[in-house]
Amino acid sequence: MSNKLKRIYKICNIMNDLNIITIKQLHKKMNTDEYPCCKSSIEKDLFFMKMELDIEYETLHNRGIRFTEKIDLIERIKAWII
């Protein structure tokens, strides 16, 4: 689970600028670190974030995705645990 949380943390950091980003761009930014991940893991993490952590993001057809608001990941995780 720790690798999943690390990926989710990275996704939030990247997407908190509220700009539109494609999965391919997100994948490229996340794979600059020492821990590689695949696109399907990112897609699964985004689904987890939406379903379990109530993190909303827009899907803009053929353009990408973006958060609808800045996310405080720690607060979302606390709410999920409690």
Secondary structure, DSSP 8 states (H G I E B T S, - for coil): -HHHHHHHHHHHHHHTT---B-HHHHHHHHTTSSS---HHHHHHHHHHHHHHS---EEEETTTEEEESS---HHHHHHHHH-
